[in-house]
């Protein structure tokens, strides 16, 4: 594969969610939102395979992690998507009883100038967190708080 080097960079760590980004030299190509949903998975979490199961046939594990790779537009090849998804799966690690799913979400607003990170990172993070199941309060996130490992 001839894909240039891509790095996964952590941005924000809250109790049940992390935000990262994929960085190619010089620019962010996607954001990643990893959410610990703290619930069993269901077939609705996997719409691409739901048709393969009869009702009641799905066996859920104790917890569900949902990772969304947030992109401005659908510009990645299947091979590139597979590489990015695999990087996120490796980052999330294997847990003994956790189902995981990585999806791609087209959300241009996350890349707009309205969500510029410079002055008020909380506005930027609030925009991305609109895509999560649980709503998170990040009003206390400042540039200074980003100097720490977590922002809880």
C-alpha positions in Angstrom: 0.0 0.0 0.0 1.3 3.5 -0.9 -0.5 5.5 1.8 1.7 8.1 3.4 2.4 7.9 7.0 -0.5 8.8 9.3 -0.3 9.4 13.0 -3.0 9.1 15.6 -2.9 12.1 18.0 -4.9 12.3 21.3 -6.9 15.6 21.8 -9.3 15.1 24.7 -9.9 12.5 27.4 -13.1 12.5 29.4 -14.6 9.7 31.6 -16.4 7.8 28.8 -15.1 9.4 25.6 -11.8 10.3 23.8 -11.3 12.5 20.9 -8.2 12.0 18.7 -7.3 13.0 15.1 -5.4 11.4 12.2 -2.6 13.6 11.1 -0.8 13.3 7.8 2.3 15.5 7.7 0.9 19.1 7.7 -2.9 18.5 8.1 -5.6 16.7 10.0 -7.4 14.2 7.7 -10.0 12.9 10.2 -11.1 13.1 13.8 -11.8 10.0 15.9 -14.4 9.9 18.7 -14.2 6.8 20.9 -17.2 6.4 23.2 -17.5 3.8 26.0 -21.3 3.4 25.8 -21.5 1.4 29.0 -24.2 -0.8 27.7 -24.6 -4.1 25.8 -24.3 -3.9 22.0 -27.2 -4.6 19.8 -27.8 -5.4 16.2 -28.7 -1.7 15.6 -25.0 -0.9 16.4 -24.1 -3.1 13.3 -26.6 -2.2 10.6 -24.2 -3.6 7.9 -24.6 -7.1 9.3 -28.1 -7.0 10.9 -29.6 -8.8 7.9 -27.4 -11.9 8.7 -29.1 -12.6 12.0 -32.5 -13.7 13.0 -34.2 -11.9 15.9 -32.9 -13.2 19.2 -29.8 -14.7 17.6 -27.4 -11.9 18.4 -25.2 -12.5 21.4 -24.0 -9.3 23.1 -21.0 -8.8 25.3 -21.1 -6.8 28.6 -20.1 -3.5 27.0 -19.9 -1.6 23.8 -17.3 0.8 22.4 -18.2 2.9 19.4 -15.5 4.6 17.5 -16.5 7.1 14.8 -13.9 8.3 12.3 -15.2 11.8 11.4 -14.4 13.1 7.9 -15.2 16.2 6.0 -16.2 14.2 2.9 -16.0 10.6 1.6 -12.5 10.8 0.0 -10.8 7.6 1.3 -10.5 4.4 -0.7 -11.7 1.1 0.9 -8.1 0.2 1.5 -7.4 3.5 3.3 -10.6 3.2 5.4 -9.5 -0.3 6.4 -6.1 1.0 7.5 -7.6 3.8 9.5 -10.2 1.5 11.1 -7.5 -1.0 12.0 -5.4 1.8 13.7 -8.4 2.7 15.8 -9.1 -0.9 16.7 -5.5 -1.4 17.8 -5.7 1.9 19.8 -8.9 0.7 21.6 -7.2 -2.6 22.6 -8.9 -5.9 23.1 -11.0 -6.2 26.2 -12.4 -9.5 27.5 -16.1 -8.8 27.1 -16.4 -5.7 24.9 -18.0 -5.4 21.5 -16.5 -2.7 19.3 -17.5 -1.0 16.1 -15.7 1.5 14.0 -17.8 3.6 11.6 -17.1 6.5 9.3 -19.2 9.7 9.7 -19.3 12.5 7.2 -19.5 15.8 9.3 -18.1 18.8 7.5 -19.0 21.1 10.3 -16.2 19.6 12.5 -13.8 21.0 9.9 -15.2 24.5 9.6 -13.7 27.7 10.9 -16.5 27.9 13.4 -14.9 25.1 15.3 -11.4 26.5 15.3 -9.4 25.1 18.2 -7.4 28.3 18.9 -9.3 30.4 21.4 -12.1 28.2 22.9 -11.4 24.5 22.5 -14.7 23.7 24.3 -16.6 25.0 21.3 -14.7 22.7 19.0 -15.2 19.7 21.3 -18.9 20.4 21.8 -19.4 20.2 18.0 -17.7 16.8 17.8 -19.5 15.5 20.9 -22.9 16.1 19.3 -22.2 12.8 17.5 -22.1 10.8 20.7 -24.9 8.9 22.5 -24.2 10.6 25.9 -24.0 14.3 26.1 -20.8 15.6 27.7 -20.1 18.9 29.4 -16.8 20.3 28.1 -17.4 24.0 29.0 -14.5 23.8 31.5 -12.0 22.7 28.8 -9.4 25.4 28.1 -6.1 25.4 26.3 -4.5 25.2 29.7 -6.5 22.1 30.7 -5.2 20.3 27.6 -1.8 20.2 29.2 -2.9 17.3 31.3 -3.5 13.7 30.5 -7.2 13.9 31.2 -9.8 16.7 31.2 -12.3 15.2 33.6 
